[in-house]
Amino acid sequence: MTATETDLVLERFVSAVQQTVPTVAVWAHGSLALGDFQPGRSDLDLLAIVETTLNGDDRTRLAALHQRLLEEEPAAAKLHCSYIVRAVLPEAEADHFTWAHNHTLERPVTPVTRQELLQGGLTLYGPPAAELLPPLLPGQLEDFIRRDLREFWLPATGKPLLWLRDIWVDLGLLVLARATVTLRDGRLITKGEALTELLEIGAPADVVRDIHARRYSTPVPISRPQRIRRAIRARAFVRRGIKRTLAMA
């Protein structure tokens, strides 16, 4: 997949969503906005601001839009979008209608996403995020990150089988590195920057190289025993790192 295909699917989506529901703005966050987008590997993380509450027919039409894009544009497999009614933007952490992982669901817009949008969101249509999205309250971002580490990621380190999968190794270590920097320095970093941070905080170098290869080059296949060893080391590192980070908070 090329950047041209990414541009095409974004253009088609922005045009189609305006014809489907009253649309105020469409913003991109995540790697696309932060400059670390990897075609074919990174998600297209979008947020659409709509004028009116979505009824059942609106949701059906939006799902059909996404399904049609999925069938016609390969890049659409990575396209995720949450829909927020303009009037409830201050309540972004409530659940909102979302298309992600090729189906509909309800999920919140996290303080991390909001801060990404406020600091450097990419405006695809309408006014920029800073004109519509209220700023975070003091400590709101840090409180969310600590809660996410404590209530989701720390319990996940108690489930060994999860860490046999690439996605848990990748996300677990990257989330820890990004959380560490935000809580320590008050800034958001990309996944690429997080890989450098991982080495600085003592992550196993071979595991970091493994993650880097999956994101930026071609990973080397590993055997079952190697996968088990990697899972044990990655899980232990993330668990220690979370406890250390929470103790410092």
C-alpha positions as CSV (number, residue, x, y, z in Angstrom):
1,M,0.0,0.0,0.0
2,T,1.3,3.5,-0.9
3,A,0.8,6.9,0.5
4,T,-1.4,7.6,-2.5
5,E,-3.8,4.9,-1.5
6,T,-3.9,6.3,2.0
7,D,-4.7,9.8,0.6
8,L,-7.4,8.4,-1.7
9,V,-9.2,6.6,1.1
10,L,-9.1,9.6,3.3
11,E,-10.4,11.8,0.6
12,R,-13.2,9.4,-0.2
13,F,-14.1,9.0,3.4
14,V,-14.3,12.7,4.2
15,S,-16.4,13.3,1.1
16,A,-18.7,10.4,1.8
17,V,-19.3,11.1,5.5
18,Q,-20.4,14.7,4.7
19,Q,-23.0,13.2,2.4
20,T,-24.2,10.7,5.0
21,V,-24.6,12.8,8.2
22,P,-24.3,16.6,9.0
23,T,-20.6,16.9,9.5
24,V,-18.8,19.7,11.3
25,A,-15.2,18.5,11.2
26,V,-13.0,15.5,10.6
27,W,-9.7,15.2,12.4
28,A,-6.9,12.7,12.4
29,H,-4.8,11.8,15.4
30,G,-2.3,9.0,16.2
31,S,0.6,8.3,14.0
32,L,-0.9,10.0,11.0
33,A,-1.0,13.4,12.8
34,L,2.2,12.9,14.8
35,G,4.4,12.1,11.7
36,D,5.1,8.5,12.4
37,F,2.6,6.9,10.0
38,Q,3.6,3.7,8.3
39,P,1.5,2.8,5.2
40,G,0.0,-0.7,5.5
41,R,0.9,-1.0,9.2
42,S,-0.4,2.1,11.0
43,D,-4.1,2.7,11.8
44,L,-5.9,5.7,10.3
45,D,-7.3,7.1,13.5
46,L,-10.0,9.6,12.8
47,L,-12.6,11.6,14.7
48,A,-15.7,13.0,13.1
49,I,-17.7,15.8,14.7
50,V,-21.4,15.7,13.7
51,E,-24.0,18.3,14.2
52,T,-26.9,16.2,15.5
53,T,-27.3,13.0,17.5
54,L,-27.0,9.9,15.4
55,N,-30.2,7.9,15.2
56,G,-30.5,4.3,14.1
57,D,-30.8,5.1,10.4
58,D,-27.7,7.4,10.6
59,R,-25.7,4.6,12.2
60,T,-26.8,2.1,9.6
61,R,-25.8,4.5,6.8
62,L,-22.4,5.1,8.4
63,A,-21.8,1.4,8.9
64,A,-22.7,0.8,5.2
65,L,-20.3,3.6,4.2
66,H,-17.4,2.0,6.1
67,Q,-18.3,-1.4,4.7
68,R,-18.3,-0.1,1.2
69,L,-15.0,1.5,1.6
70,L,-13.6,-1.7,3.1
71,E,-14.7,-3.6,0.0
72,E,-13.3,-1.1,-2.5
73,E,-10.2,0.4,-0.8
74,P,-7.5,-1.8,0.8
75,A,-6.3,1.1,3.0
76,A,-9.8,1.3,4.6
77,A,-9.0,-1.9,6.6
78,K,-7.0,0.4,8.9
79,L,-9.5,3.2,9.1
80,H,-11.1,3.8,12.5
81,C,-13.5,6.6,13.3
82,S,-15.4,7.8,16.3
83,Y,-18.4,10.1,15.8
84,I,-19.1,12.8,18.4
85,V,-22.0,15.2,18.5
86,R,-20.7,18.8,18.7
87,A,-22.9,19.6,21.7
88,V,-21.3,16.9,23.8
89,L,-17.6,17.6,23.0
90,P,-16.9,18.4,26.6
91,E,-18.0,14.9,27.4
92,A,-15.7,13.2,25.0
93,E,-14.9,10.4,27.5
94,A,-18.4,9.1,27.3
95,D,-19.0,6.3,24.8
96,H,-19.5,7.3,21.2
97,F,-20.5,5.4,18.0
98,T,-17.4,4.1,16.4
99,W,-16.2,2.1,13.4
100,A,-13.1,0.2,14.3
101,H,-11.6,-3.2,13.4
102,N,-14.2,-3.6,10.7
103,H,-17.3,-3.4,12.8
104,T,-19.3,-0.9,14.9
105,L,-18.9,-0.4,18.6
106,E,-19.2,2.2,21.4
107,R,-16.1,3.6,22.9
108,P,-14.8,6.8,24.5
109,V,-12.3,9.4,23.2
110,T,-9.5,9.2,25.7
111,P,-7.6,12.2,27.2
112,V,-4.5,10.9,25.2
113,T,-6.4,11.3,22.0
114,R,-7.8,14.7,23.0
115,Q,-4.3,15.9,23.8
116,E,-2.9,14.6,20.5
117,L,-5.7,16.5,18.7
118,L,-5.1,19.7,20.6
119,Q,-1.3,19.6,20.2
120,G,-1.0,18.5,16.6
121,G,-4.2,17.0,15.2
122,L,-4.5,16.9,11.4
123,T,-7.6,18.7,10.1
124,L,-9.1,16.9,7.2
125,Y,-12.3,19.0,7.1
126,G,-13.8,21.9,9.0
127,P,-12.2,23.9,11.8
128,P,-9.2,22.6,13.7
129,A,-9.6,20.7,17.0
130,A,-8.3,23.7,19.0
131,E,-11.4,25.7,18.0
132,L,-14.0,23.2,19.1
133,L,-12.4,20.8,21.6
134,P,-12.2,22.0,25.2
135,P,-8.7,21.8,26.8
136,L,-8.0,19.1,29.3
137,L,-8.3,19.9,33.0
138,P,-5.1,20.0,35.0
139,G,-3.9,16.5,35.7
140,Q,-6.6,14.9,33.6
141,L,-4.1,13.3,31.1
142,E,-1.8,12.0,33.9
143,D,-4.7,10.6,35.9
144,F,-6.0,8.7,32.9
145,I,-2.6,7.3,32.1
146,R,-2.1,6.1,35.7
147,R,-5.5,4.5,35.7
148,D,-4.9,2.8,32.4
149,L,-1.6,1.4,33.6
150,R,-3.1,0.3,37.0
151,E,-6.5,-1.1,35.9
152,F,-5.8,-2.5,32.4
153,W,-2.1,-3.1,31.7
154,L,-1.0,-4.3,35.1
155,P,-3.7,-7.0,35.3
156,A,-2.8,-7.9,31.7
157,T,0.7,-8.8,32.9
158,G,-0.8,-11.5,35.0
159,K,-2.1,-13.3,31.9
160,P,0.9,-15.1,30.4
161,L,-0.8,-16.5,27.3
162,L,-1.6,-13.0,26.0
163,W,2.1,-12.2,25.7
164,L,2.7,-15.0,23.2
165,R,1.0,-12.7,20.7
166,D,3.0,-10.0,18.8
167,I,0.4,-7.3,19.4
168,W,0.6,-7.6,23.2
169,V,4.4,-7.4,23.2
170,D,4.3,-4.4,20.8
171,L,1.6,-2.5,22.6
172,G,2.6,-3.3,26.1
173,L,6.2,-2.1,25.8
174,L,5.2,1.0,23.7
175,V,2.4,2.0,26.1
176,L,4.8,1.8,29.0
177,A,7.5,3.9,27.3
178,R,5.0,6.5,26.2
179,A,3.4,6.7,29.6
180,T,6.8,7.0,31.3
181,V,7.7,10.0,29.1
182,T,4.3,11.7,29.6
183,L,4.3,11.3,33.3
184,R,7.9,12.3,33.6
185,D,8.2,15.1,31.1
186,G,4.6,16.1,30.4
187,R,4.8,15.5,26.6
188,L,3.4,12.9,24.1
189,I,5.8,10.9,21.9
190,T,5.4,8.8,18.8
191,K,5.9,5.0,18.7
192,G,9.2,5.6,17.0
193,E,10.4,7.8,19.8
194,A,9.1,5.2,22.3
195,L,11.4,2.6,20.9
196,T,14.4,4.7,21.7
197,E,12.9,5.4,25.2
198,L,12.6,1.7,25.8
199,L,16.3,1.1,25.4
200,E,17.0,4.0,27.8
201,I,14.7,2.5,30.5
202,G,16.3,-1.0,30.2
203,A,14.0,-3.0,27.9
204,P,15.6,-6.1,26.4
205,A,17.4,-4.9,23.2
206,D,16.4,-7.9,21.1
207,V,12.7,-7.4,22.0
208,V,12.9,-3.8,21.0
209,R,14.5,-4.8,17.7
210,D,11.7,-7.3,17.2
211,I,9.1,-4.5,17.7
212,H,11.0,-2.1,15.4
213,A,11.1,-4.7,12.6
214,R,7.4,-5.2,12.7
215,R,6.7,-1.5,12.4
216,Y,9.5,-0.3,10.1
217,S,11.0,-3.3,8.2
218,T,10.6,-7.1,7.9
219,P,10.4,-9.1,11.1
220,V,12.4,-12.4,11.3
221,P,10.1,-15.4,12.1
222,I,10.7,-16.9,15.5
223,S,10.2,-20.4,16.8
224,R,7.8,-21.4,19.5
225,P,10.5,-21.6,22.2
226,Q,11.8,-18.2,21.2
227,R,8.2,-16.8,21.4
228,I,7.7,-18.2,24.9
229,R,11.0,-16.7,26.0
230,R,10.2,-13.4,24.5
231,A,6.7,-13.4,26.2
232,I,8.3,-14.1,29.6
233,R,10.8,-11.3,29.3
234,A,8.4,-8.8,27.8
235,R,5.7,-9.4,30.4
236,A,8.2,-9.2,33.3
237,F,9.7,-6.0,32.0
238,V,6.3,-4.3,31.5
239,R,5.1,-5.5,34.9
240,R,8.2,-4.1,36.6
241,G,8.0,-0.9,34.6
242,I,4.4,-0.2,35.5
243,K,5.0,-0.8,39.2
244,R,8.0,1.6,39.1
245,T,6.1,4.2,37.2
246,L,3.1,4.1,39.5
247,A,5.3,4.2,42.6
248,M,6.9,7.4,41.2
249,A,3.6,9.1,40.4
